[in-house]
């Protein structure tokens, strides 16, 4: 079913994932918790010590999230860019 609007982040996440899957490309978007969908192309820093996520944009402010969410994002970025996992 095609929705004329995106009512929730879950619907947006599903639509983006399906679009990238149909193009046979990995999606640069990561669903972090219930509040964020992150485009890892714009992530500048993942600071686990201070629990802060920093973006490469002056309009997007740094975001404070849980350490578990940042660890999940770090693992996703490592997989997306085919980096070895950090211990």
VMD Tcl script that draws the C-alpha trace (Angstrom):
set ca {
  {0.00 0.00 0.00}
  {1.32 3.43 -0.95}
  {0.75 6.11 1.64}
  {0.24 9.69 0.46}
  {1.95 10.96 3.63}
  {4.54 9.74 6.10}
  {2.74 9.58 9.43}
  {5.55 8.22 11.62}
  {9.30 7.71 11.61}
  {8.68 3.97 11.28}
  {6.84 4.55 7.98}
  {9.62 6.87 6.78}
  {12.26 4.32 7.75}
  {10.44 1.53 5.90}
  {10.00 3.69 2.78}
  {13.67 4.72 2.69}
  {14.88 1.16 3.32}
  {12.64 -0.20 0.56}
  {13.83 2.46 -1.90}
  {17.50 1.69 -1.28}
  {16.84 -2.06 -1.38}
  {15.16 -1.72 -4.78}
  {18.24 0.14 -6.04}
  {20.47 -2.61 -4.57}
  {22.41 -0.08 -2.49}
  {23.01 0.00 1.26}
  {20.97 2.66 3.00}
  {22.95 5.39 4.79}
  {20.02 5.94 7.16}
  {19.97 4.50 10.67}
  {16.93 4.41 12.95}
  {18.09 5.46 16.40}
  {15.47 4.98 19.07}
  {11.99 6.36 18.65}
  {13.02 9.92 17.83}
  {15.72 9.93 15.16}
  {16.54 8.68 11.69}
  {20.22 9.48 11.11}
  {21.93 9.92 7.74}
  {25.43 8.64 8.52}
  {26.86 10.62 5.61}
  {26.51 13.74 7.76}
  {27.82 12.33 11.05}
  {31.06 14.00 12.09}
  {31.62 12.57 15.55}
  {30.22 9.86 17.81}
  {31.41 10.73 21.31}
  {30.66 7.81 23.63}
  {32.23 9.49 26.67}
  {29.86 12.50 26.59}
  {27.00 10.68 24.79}
  {26.95 13.29 22.01}
  {26.37 12.88 18.28}
  {27.78 15.70 16.11}
  {26.81 16.41 12.49}
  {28.59 18.09 9.59}
  {26.09 20.93 9.45}
  {25.72 24.31 11.07}
  {21.93 24.04 11.12}
  {21.80 20.68 12.92}
  {22.85 20.95 16.55}
  {24.68 18.15 18.41}
  {22.32 15.57 19.89}
  {22.65 13.97 23.32}
  {21.52 10.33 23.28}
  {22.17 7.18 25.27}
  {25.47 5.35 25.07}
  {23.72 2.20 23.86}
  {22.23 4.12 20.94}
  {25.64 5.55 20.07}
  {27.23 2.11 20.23}
  {24.58 0.79 17.85}
  {25.22 3.73 15.51}
  {28.98 3.16 15.69}
  {28.50 -0.50 14.74}
  {26.17 0.48 11.87}
  {28.70 3.02 10.55}
  {31.50 0.44 10.76}
  {29.40 -2.01 8.76}
  {28.24 0.64 6.29}
  {31.79 1.76 5.54}
  {33.20 -1.80 5.87}
  {35.44 -0.91 8.79}
  {36.73 -3.41 11.30}
  {34.81 -3.46 14.58}
  {36.34 -1.62 17.52}
  {36.74 -3.66 20.75}
}
mol new
graphics top color blue
foreach p $ca { graphics top sphere $p radius 0.5 }
foreach p [lrange $ca 0 end-1] q [lrange $ca 1 end] { graphics top cylinder $p $q radius 0.2 }
display resetview
